[in-house]
Amino acid sequence: MIGWEVQTLHRKNGSEQTMADKESFERTIPFRVDIAGIIDIMGTSLYSRIDTPVRELIQNAADAIMRRRRSDLKFQGRIDVRQDIKAGLLSV
């Protein structure tokens, strides 16, 4: 388990506060995260099929191209998928 402290903001004495006045209304909330559990969930639930991570990388690349095209109509974009059999790598 790994623990972090998170800063949260709230109103002091019911009055409105601004971000500039941040020091007067911070509080710390400790919490713990089971990193091994998160990795297990990611590995078994999210990526239950062997091709899912590759499909997701390609989809993320396609989404990035579409987003860039919204601001630059001339942008073509390109997604390259390469396989290195000797190294056992697939690059997107």
C-alpha positions as semicolon CSV with decimal commas, in nm:
position;residue;x (nm);y (nm);z (nm)
1;M;0,000;0,000;0,000
2;I;0,114;0,350;-0,077
3;G;-0,025;0,654;0,103
4;W;-0,065;1,013;-0,011
5;E;-0,192;1,329;0,145
6;V;-0,437;1,528;-0,063
7;Q;-0,508;1,897;-0,023
8;T;-0,877;1,983;-0,042
9;L;-1,038;2,326;-0,029
10;H;-1,343;2,426;0,174
11;R;-1,510;2,740;0,303
12;K;-1,388;2,882;0,631
13;N;-1,663;2,997;0,870
14;G;-1,917;2,974;0,588
15;S;-1,769;3,274;0,406
16;E;-1,661;3,270;0,043
17;Q;-1,287;3,215;-0,008
18;T;-1,071;3,278;-0,313
19;M;-0,779;3,073;-0,443
20;A;-0,550;3,364;-0,347
21;D;-0,655;3,305;0,013
22;K;-0,578;2,932;-0,018
23;E;-0,360;2,901;0,295
24;S;-0,654;2,990;0,519
25;F;-0,868;2,699;0,406
26;E;-0,651;2,396;0,332
27;R;-0,681;2,065;0,507
28;T;-0,502;1,734;0,463
29;I;-0,683;1,406;0,410
30;P;-0,461;1,097;0,430
31;F;-0,554;0,792;0,222
32;R;-0,398;0,467;0,104
33;V;-0,393;0,301;-0,236
34;D;-0,336;-0,067;-0,309
35;I;-0,110;-0,035;-0,614
36;A;-0,082;-0,413;-0,661
37;G;-0,461;-0,436;-0,663
38;I;-0,491;-0,160;-0,922
39;I;-0,234;-0,331;-1,145
40;D;-0,420;-0,661;-1,107
41;I;-0,750;-0,497;-1,204
42;M;-0,586;-0,329;-1,505
43;G;-0,426;-0,654;-1,616
44;T;-0,723;-0,886;-1,573
45;S;-1,029;-0,669;-1,624
46;L;-0,933;-0,386;-1,856
47;Y;-0,688;-0,581;-2,069
48;S;-0,844;-0,927;-2,058
49;R;-0,765;-0,989;-2,427
50;I;-0,408;-0,984;-2,551
51;D;-0,488;-0,747;-2,839
52;T;-0,669;-0,488;-2,626
53;P;-0,362;-0,274;-2,534
54;V;-0,256;-0,254;-2,901
55;R;-0,607;-0,161;-3,013
56;E;-0,621;0,106;-2,743
57;L;-0,285;0,256;-2,847
58;I;-0,400;0,274;-3,210
59;Q;-0,731;0,431;-3,105
60;N;-0,548;0,689;-2,889
61;A;-0,327;0,777;-3,187
62;A;-0,634;0,813;-3,412
63;D;-0,804;1,035;-3,152
64;A;-0,492;1,254;-3,131
65;I;-0,487;1,294;-3,509
66;M;-0,855;1,390;-3,518
67;R;-0,805;1,644;-3,239
68;R;-0,509;1,801;-3,417
69;R;-0,707;1,821;-3,743
70;R;-0,969;2,036;-3,571
71;S;-0,713;2,312;-3,529
72;D;-0,503;2,243;-3,841
73;L;-0,706;2,127;-4,142
74;K;-0,391;2,061;-4,345
75;F;-0,253;1,813;-4,090
76;Q;-0,264;1,459;-4,230
77;G;-0,133;1,254;-3,942
78;R;-0,009;0,899;-3,965
79;I;-0,011;0,591;-3,743
80;D;0,279;0,351;-3,788
81;V;0,270;0,000;-3,645
82;R;0,601;-0,186;-3,654
83;Q;0,692;-0,535;-3,542
84;D;1,042;-0,637;-3,432
85;I;1,023;-1,015;-3,413
86;K;1,380;-1,060;-3,282
87;A;1,323;-0,817;-2,994
88;G;0,964;-0,929;-2,940
89;L;0,835;-0,574;-2,976
90;L;0,535;-0,417;-3,143
91;S;0,558;-0,038;-3,175
92;V;0,267;0,197;-3,241
